[in-house]
Amino acid sequence: MFEELEVKEHSFKELQVLRNYYDSKLNFNQNEVKQLLEVTGEYGTYYGYRLGLDDTATIPKMLNIAEERINYWYQKAEDIIRINRQTIKAARIMARSYEQILYHLKEAYKHLW
């Protein structure tokens, strides 16, 4: 039952990416590490913080950043020549994290704007 939850719950995948980062298994540059820590809630769980913005960020601004980050991380995941398998998997998980944020922001936008 725990394994099923682990497969379904994205947060566990993010924890694995963090573990791989701290074990020096990922080919992330300094900016990518910053994004990893942000998106996983190291600096707070407010979506603005998870996108590297402050608490005055508007929903349209956050939507734009989330879309940019999704594209960035999926492109990184395609770079199979220069990065290792763990980094490819981590990049896909990062993209998925931003997709979840984008989904919630779109829902908020529908209800608030």
Biotite code that builds the C-alpha atoms (Angstrom):
import biotite.structure as struc

atoms = struc.array([
    struc.Atom([0.000, 0.000, 0.000], chain_id="A", res_id=1, res_name="MET", atom_name="CA", element="C"),
    struc.Atom([2.865, 2.387, 0.814], chain_id="A", res_id=2, res_name="PHE", atom_name="CA", element="C"),
    struc.Atom([4.535, 1.666, -2.533], chain_id="A", res_id=3, res_name="GLU", atom_name="CA", element="C"),
    struc.Atom([1.288, 2.482, -4.343], chain_id="A", res_id=4, res_name="GLU", atom_name="CA", element="C"),
    struc.Atom([1.046, 5.795, -2.487], chain_id="A", res_id=5, res_name="LEU", atom_name="CA", element="C"),
    struc.Atom([4.686, 6.525, -3.286], chain_id="A", res_id=6, res_name="GLU", atom_name="CA", element="C"),
    struc.Atom([4.052, 5.984, -6.998], chain_id="A", res_id=7, res_name="VAL", atom_name="CA", element="C"),
    struc.Atom([0.910, 8.137, -7.047], chain_id="A", res_id=8, res_name="LYS", atom_name="CA", element="C"),
    struc.Atom([2.028, 11.010, -4.811], chain_id="A", res_id=9, res_name="GLU", atom_name="CA", element="C"),
    struc.Atom([4.245, 13.489, -6.655], chain_id="A", res_id=10, res_name="HIS", atom_name="CA", element="C"),
    struc.Atom([5.735, 14.853, -3.428], chain_id="A", res_id=11, res_name="SER", atom_name="CA", element="C"),
    struc.Atom([7.601, 11.588, -2.902], chain_id="A", res_id=12, res_name="PHE", atom_name="CA", element="C"),
    struc.Atom([9.175, 11.998, -6.332], chain_id="A", res_id=13, res_name="LYS", atom_name="CA", element="C"),
    struc.Atom([10.270, 15.504, -5.403], chain_id="A", res_id=14, res_name="GLU", atom_name="CA", element="C"),
    struc.Atom([11.840, 14.137, -2.224], chain_id="A", res_id=15, res_name="LEU", atom_name="CA", element="C"),
    struc.Atom([13.776, 11.626, -4.310], chain_id="A", res_id=16, res_name="GLN", atom_name="CA", element="C"),
    struc.Atom([15.070, 14.455, -6.511], chain_id="A", res_id=17, res_name="VAL", atom_name="CA", element="C"),
    struc.Atom([16.176, 16.329, -3.398], chain_id="A", res_id=18, res_name="LEU", atom_name="CA", element="C"),
    struc.Atom([17.870, 13.189, -2.087], chain_id="A", res_id=19, res_name="ARG", atom_name="CA", element="C"),
    struc.Atom([19.693, 12.729, -5.389], chain_id="A", res_id=20, res_name="ASN", atom_name="CA", element="C"),
    struc.Atom([20.755, 16.367, -5.326], chain_id="A", res_id=21, res_name="TYR", atom_name="CA", element="C"),
    struc.Atom([22.151, 16.109, -1.799], chain_id="A", res_id=22, res_name="TYR", atom_name="CA", element="C"),
    struc.Atom([23.911, 12.880, -2.806], chain_id="A", res_id=23, res_name="ASP", atom_name="CA", element="C"),
    struc.Atom([25.553, 14.785, -5.729], chain_id="A", res_id=24, res_name="SER", atom_name="CA", element="C"),
    struc.Atom([23.902, 12.594, -8.361], chain_id="A", res_id=25, res_name="LYS", atom_name="CA", element="C"),
    struc.Atom([22.399, 15.409, -10.452], chain_id="A", res_id=26, res_name="LEU", atom_name="CA", element="C"),
    struc.Atom([23.940, 17.611, -13.118], chain_id="A", res_id=27, res_name="ASN", atom_name="CA", element="C"),
    struc.Atom([22.187, 20.811, -12.069], chain_id="A", res_id=28, res_name="PHE", atom_name="CA", element="C"),
    struc.Atom([23.738, 24.249, -12.361], chain_id="A", res_id=29, res_name="ASN", atom_name="CA", element="C"),
    struc.Atom([23.376, 26.847, -9.600], chain_id="A", res_id=30, res_name="GLN", atom_name="CA", element="C"),
    struc.Atom([20.157, 28.320, -11.020], chain_id="A", res_id=31, res_name="ASN", atom_name="CA", element="C"),
    struc.Atom([18.602, 24.865, -11.417], chain_id="A", res_id=32, res_name="GLU", atom_name="CA", element="C"),
    struc.Atom([19.442, 24.010, -7.811], chain_id="A", res_id=33, res_name="VAL", atom_name="CA", element="C"),
    struc.Atom([17.777, 27.271, -6.749], chain_id="A", res_id=34, res_name="LYS", atom_name="CA", element="C"),
    struc.Atom([14.656, 26.277, -8.704], chain_id="A", res_id=35, res_name="GLN", atom_name="CA", element="C"),
    struc.Atom([14.702, 22.801, -7.158], chain_id="A", res_id=36, res_name="LEU", atom_name="CA", element="C"),
    struc.Atom([14.755, 24.239, -3.657], chain_id="A", res_id=37, res_name="LEU", atom_name="CA", element="C"),
    struc.Atom([12.073, 26.799, -4.506], chain_id="A", res_id=38, res_name="GLU", atom_name="CA", element="C"),
    struc.Atom([9.630, 24.451, -6.204], chain_id="A", res_id=39, res_name="VAL", atom_name="CA", element="C"),
    struc.Atom([9.879, 21.899, -3.409], chain_id="A", res_id=40, res_name="THR", atom_name="CA", element="C"),
    struc.Atom([8.945, 24.525, -0.827], chain_id="A", res_id=41, res_name="GLY", atom_name="CA", element="C"),
    struc.Atom([12.312, 25.233, 0.802], chain_id="A", res_id=42, res_name="GLU", atom_name="CA", element="C"),
    struc.Atom([11.505, 28.955, 0.910], chain_id="A", res_id=43, res_name="TYR", atom_name="CA", element="C"),
    struc.Atom([7.775, 28.626, 1.555], chain_id="A", res_id=44, res_name="GLY", atom_name="CA", element="C"),
    struc.Atom([4.767, 26.967, 0.006], chain_id="A", res_id=45, res_name="THR", atom_name="CA", element="C"),
    struc.Atom([3.107, 30.071, -1.473], chain_id="A", res_id=46, res_name="TYR", atom_name="CA", element="C"),
    struc.Atom([3.146, 29.574, -5.241], chain_id="A", res_id=47, res_name="TYR", atom_name="CA", element="C"),
    struc.Atom([4.983, 32.849, -5.748], chain_id="A", res_id=48, res_name="GLY", atom_name="CA", element="C"),
    struc.Atom([7.834, 31.604, -3.565], chain_id="A", res_id=49, res_name="TYR", atom_name="CA", element="C"),
    struc.Atom([7.808, 28.233, -5.285], chain_id="A", res_id=50, res_name="ARG", atom_name="CA", element="C"),
    struc.Atom([8.294, 30.107, -8.564], chain_id="A", res_id=51, res_name="LEU", atom_name="CA", element="C"),
    struc.Atom([11.100, 32.305, -7.225], chain_id="A", res_id=52, res_name="GLY", atom_name="CA", element="C"),
    struc.Atom([8.908, 35.387, -6.875], chain_id="A", res_id=53, res_name="LEU", atom_name="CA", element="C"),
    struc.Atom([7.831, 37.429, -3.888], chain_id="A", res_id=54, res_name="ASP", atom_name="CA", element="C"),
    struc.Atom([4.434, 37.673, -2.248], chain_id="A", res_id=55, res_name="ASP", atom_name="CA", element="C"),
    struc.Atom([3.345, 40.552, -4.489], chain_id="A", res_id=56, res_name="THR", atom_name="CA", element="C"),
    struc.Atom([3.447, 38.446, -7.673], chain_id="A", res_id=57, res_name="ALA", atom_name="CA", element="C"),
    struc.Atom([0.214, 38.455, -9.647], chain_id="A", res_id=58, res_name="THR", atom_name="CA", element="C"),
    struc.Atom([-1.434, 35.315, -10.939], chain_id="A", res_id=59, res_name="ILE", atom_name="CA", element="C"),
    struc.Atom([-0.724, 36.258, -14.590], chain_id="A", res_id=60, res_name="PRO", atom_name="CA", element="C"),
    struc.Atom([2.980, 36.726, -13.747], chain_id="A", res_id=61, res_name="LYS", atom_name="CA", element="C"),
    struc.Atom([3.059, 33.379, -11.923], chain_id="A", res_id=62, res_name="MET", atom_name="CA", element="C"),
    struc.Atom([1.313, 31.657, -14.856], chain_id="A", res_id=63, res_name="LEU", atom_name="CA", element="C"),
    struc.Atom([3.956, 33.007, -17.220], chain_id="A", res_id=64, res_name="ASN", atom_name="CA", element="C"),
    struc.Atom([6.864, 31.870, -15.030], chain_id="A", res_id=65, res_name="ILE", atom_name="CA", element="C"),
    struc.Atom([5.326, 28.412, -14.497], chain_id="A", res_id=66, res_name="ALA", atom_name="CA", element="C"),
    struc.Atom([4.956, 27.915, -18.265], chain_id="A", res_id=67, res_name="GLU", atom_name="CA", element="C"),
    struc.Atom([8.545, 29.038, -18.857], chain_id="A", res_id=68, res_name="GLU", atom_name="CA", element="C"),
    struc.Atom([9.811, 26.619, -16.225], chain_id="A", res_id=69, res_name="ARG", atom_name="CA", element="C"),
    struc.Atom([7.802, 23.709, -17.658], chain_id="A", res_id=70, res_name="ILE", atom_name="CA", element="C"),
    struc.Atom([9.351, 24.304, -21.074], chain_id="A", res_id=71, res_name="ASN", atom_name="CA", element="C"),
    struc.Atom([12.829, 24.692, -19.609], chain_id="A", res_id=72, res_name="TYR", atom_name="CA", element="C"),
    struc.Atom([12.734, 21.456, -17.616], chain_id="A", res_id=73, res_name="TRP", atom_name="CA", element="C"),
    struc.Atom([11.246, 19.375, -20.430], chain_id="A", res_id=74, res_name="TYR", atom_name="CA", element="C"),
    struc.Atom([13.976, 20.673, -22.744], chain_id="A", res_id=75, res_name="GLN", atom_name="CA", element="C"),
    struc.Atom([16.600, 19.736, -20.157], chain_id="A", res_id=76, res_name="LYS", atom_name="CA", element="C"),
    struc.Atom([15.115, 16.241, -19.933], chain_id="A", res_id=77, res_name="ALA", atom_name="CA", element="C"),
    struc.Atom([15.669, 15.862, -23.684], chain_id="A", res_id=78, res_name="GLU", atom_name="CA", element="C"),
    struc.Atom([19.424, 16.516, -23.378], chain_id="A", res_id=79, res_name="ASP", atom_name="CA", element="C"),
    struc.Atom([20.275, 12.820, -23.135], chain_id="A", res_id=80, res_name="ILE", atom_name="CA", element="C"),
    struc.Atom([23.831, 13.266, -24.393], chain_id="A", res_id=81, res_name="ILE", atom_name="CA", element="C"),
    struc.Atom([25.125, 15.634, -21.705], chain_id="A", res_id=82, res_name="ARG", atom_name="CA", element="C"),
    struc.Atom([23.254, 14.568, -18.575], chain_id="A", res_id=83, res_name="ILE", atom_name="CA", element="C"),
    struc.Atom([22.907, 11.330, -16.652], chain_id="A", res_id=84, res_name="ASN", atom_name="CA", element="C"),
    struc.Atom([19.782, 9.236, -16.175], chain_id="A", res_id=85, res_name="ARG", atom_name="CA", element="C"),
    struc.Atom([19.042, 10.585, -12.689], chain_id="A", res_id=86, res_name="GLN", atom_name="CA", element="C"),
    struc.Atom([19.189, 14.139, -14.001], chain_id="A", res_id=87, res_name="THR", atom_name="CA", element="C"),
    struc.Atom([16.853, 13.326, -16.894], chain_id="A", res_id=88, res_name="ILE", atom_name="CA", element="C"),
    struc.Atom([14.355, 11.794, -14.495], chain_id="A", res_id=89, res_name="LYS", atom_name="CA", element="C"),
    struc.Atom([14.752, 14.717, -12.087], chain_id="A", res_id=90, res_name="ALA", atom_name="CA", element="C"),
    struc.Atom([14.142, 17.220, -14.904], chain_id="A", res_id=91, res_name="ALA", atom_name="CA", element="C"),
    struc.Atom([10.892, 15.463, -15.809], chain_id="A", res_id=92, res_name="ARG", atom_name="CA", element="C"),
    struc.Atom([9.802, 15.525, -12.182], chain_id="A", res_id=93, res_name="ILE", atom_name="CA", element="C"),
    struc.Atom([10.652, 19.224, -11.970], chain_id="A", res_id=94, res_name="MET", atom_name="CA", element="C"),
    struc.Atom([8.554, 19.892, -15.079], chain_id="A", res_id=95, res_name="ALA", atom_name="CA", element="C"),
    struc.Atom([5.679, 17.958, -13.507], chain_id="A", res_id=96, res_name="ARG", atom_name="CA", element="C"),
    struc.Atom([5.997, 20.026, -10.322], chain_id="A", res_id=97, res_name="SER", atom_name="CA", element="C"),
    struc.Atom([5.608, 23.185, -12.359], chain_id="A", res_id=98, res_name="TYR", atom_name="CA", element="C"),
    struc.Atom([2.662, 21.655, -14.243], chain_id="A", res_id=99, res_name="GLU", atom_name="CA", element="C"),
    struc.Atom([0.889, 21.101, -10.947], chain_id="A", res_id=100, res_name="GLN", atom_name="CA", element="C"),
    struc.Atom([1.522, 24.692, -9.925], chain_id="A", res_id=101, res_name="ILE", atom_name="CA", element="C"),
    struc.Atom([0.286, 25.883, -13.318], chain_id="A", res_id=102, res_name="LEU", atom_name="CA", element="C"),
    struc.Atom([-2.901, 23.863, -12.937], chain_id="A", res_id=103, res_name="TYR", atom_name="CA", element="C"),
    struc.Atom([-3.668, 25.357, -9.520], chain_id="A", res_id=104, res_name="HIS", atom_name="CA", element="C"),
    struc.Atom([-2.869, 28.868, -10.703], chain_id="A", res_id=105, res_name="LEU", atom_name="CA", element="C"),
    struc.Atom([-5.204, 28.479, -13.686], chain_id="A", res_id=106, res_name="LYS", atom_name="CA", element="C"),
    struc.Atom([-7.954, 27.336, -11.343], chain_id="A", res_id=107, res_name="GLU", atom_name="CA", element="C"),
    struc.Atom([-7.342, 30.316, -9.075], chain_id="A", res_id=108, res_name="ALA", atom_name="CA", element="C"),
    struc.Atom([-7.346, 32.640, -12.071], chain_id="A", res_id=109, res_name="TYR", atom_name="CA", element="C"),
    struc.Atom([-10.718, 31.256, -13.228], chain_id="A", res_id=110, res_name="LYS", atom_name="CA", element="C"),
    struc.Atom([-12.252, 31.915, -9.823], chain_id="A", res_id=111, res_name="HIS", atom_name="CA", element="C"),
    struc.Atom([-10.588, 35.207, -8.947], chain_id="A", res_id=112, res_name="LEU", atom_name="CA", element="C"),
    struc.Atom([-10.091, 37.166, -12.145], chain_id="A", res_id=113, res_name="TRP", atom_name="CA", element="C"),
])
